[in-house]
Amino acid sequence: MTEHILDVRDLAVSFFTYAGEVQAVRGITWHLDRHETVALVGESGCGKSVTIQTVMGLLQSPPGRVTGGSIHFEGLDMLKLTPRELRSIQGNRMSMIFQDPLSYLNPTMRVGEQIAESYRLHHRVNRREAQAKVREMMELISFPEPERNMRAFPHQLSGGMRQRIMVAMALICSPGILFADEPTTALDVTIQAQIIELMNELKEKLDTSIVLITHDLGVVANMAERIYVMYAGKIVERGSAADIFYRPRHPYTWGLLQSVPRLDARQDRVFRYIPGTPPDLLNPPAGCPFAARCPYACRACAAYMPEETDFENAHACRCWLYHEGAEELRKKAEADWKEQGKEVGSHGEEGAS
Amino acid sequence: MVRYVLKRVLIALLTVFTLATVTFFLSKLLPGDPFMNEKIPTSVQEKQRAYYGLDRPVTEQYLIYMGNLVQGDLGTSIKYVGRSVWDIIREFFPVSAQLGLIALVFAEIVGLLFGILCAQYRNRWPDYVLMVFAILGIALPSMVIGPLIRYLFGVQLRWLPVGGWGKPEQMLMPAFVLGLGTIAGNTRSMRACMLAVITQDYVKTARAKGMSPLRVVMKHELKNSLVPMLANLGPMIAGVLMGSFVVEQIFVIPGLGKHFVNAVSTLDYPLIMGLTIFYGTFLVVMNLLVDILYGWVDPRIRVK
């Protein structure tokens, strides 16, 4: 097996609060290869943001603490680095763009200066050289009027322009990995498409790998090659984008896919959602965390956490439905899924194998 | 920006005008007048009043006063015969201003530093120690702290002179006492301002760039924390200057404060008016400068 650029094994992260230990991430294993875009998908509070913050060494501690597992980035053990070593990687060899570009940009600093900042920090260049690099970056992201806009303050730019600034800021040191935490959530739909296109384009030009975090499956479809579906601090299903979209296995993934609003749906179709709320991670359930909301849950689901069942092509899922004892239930569930596919028109058309 | 400044200047002028008017009528409402004295014959008192125009109707006096004021004439003192109000201000204000300025600079630097320390070490022992100090500084007025430290360092330890003005060692205690409340206030508000900034998202961005904690404070947190602090600066200057009345009395400093207090107790109308307007104008100008500074520090205000 080739060396992964990022290799996360059994990572567990908890927040120690007055109420007790909140187990935000509960033993997840995933990796990222060079030139690859991987998406962590799940609803709010599933631990996806905490995961990448931990990987980048930005976990607030206290109250947060890594309680188990390992993170290896280009062979470096990220959890054993000194603060100084960690800082030499942050913003330089891995960087992050955030959800809301307005609140994540310093309101009292000119954007050009903010872009230049990490370059000057990591490359020991003077102001003039950094400015030249910023100009180069602005041209790379085809930013209008780079000279004038470099001197603008964040509030003087539009939302889409601000997010471009964030992208330029994150990529100025040509990092090995770009973490994108809900990069399009705060933007208009038309702008979203531009930002996604920009990120895809820069990924090629700058030879960067991307970890995308989102709950928006539309964004995932346009960017990611592989997908990890997270729920309540666990990875419940993983596979290639095609596998997750056309041959989903986990009832939670089905729920997620059905919850995507569709323009081509019949008018009278009820808007679908997953009833219930995720479990309280102060006292996580012993069994499958989705059991309480799962239409196919049986007694075993609530009591025992299922192991991963492997399908072809590194597609795997944690669900009791794929245990040999649950054959009847599985047939029913798969039939339901196909039925709904017909109803909304297109999903599963490639055949739910 | 020009429109903004112009508007602020107009408001400032209106403020000073209102201040002058209200003070004028209030001082006339005080019972008695500067010449009321049982030992002086009434006929002489009448003459004195007539000389100063105090026998005319109050509204007429007001119009005459305001007319002179517009021409920059603050009149002459009644008690310090023959001395104009401007003379008195010219002679004694530099001392008060010096004291106030030393206290203010000292208080701003120390207060901001303490506030930053509190915020960075929030809920740990440096924070607790400094907050206790800050609360003491706010709770104890200078009329308590002043005599206490004067007794300790001036009388018991004999390290510093108990009063007077001119030499650096004479300035130390009064400046400290005068600045104490401001240090305390600054520590508290700087702590709050910085805590509000520390949780901002752009601080996370700065950390994600791999900046050291000190650099994040200096380059991203400090300037943004100072924006709300600036709003305090105007009243802070006011507090320091007003407080100097008491401190000047305690440390026997030949400043304007003494004259202000005396002017009120002897009903020296021109001096009351002159000093009030002078201080008032001074504060209004300070606030104006702070407002303009505000627009410079926070670019978002400039657009509005």
Interface residues (C-beta under 8 A of the other chain):
Chain A: M56 L58 L86 R87 S88 I89 Q90 G91 N92 S95 M96 F98 D100 S103 Y104 L105 N106 P107 T108 M109 E117 S118 L121 H122 F153 H155 Q156 M166 M169
Chain B: Q200 D201 Y202 K204 T205 A206 R207 A208 K209 G210 M211 S212 R215 K219 H220 K223 N224 V227 V297 D298 P299 R300 V303
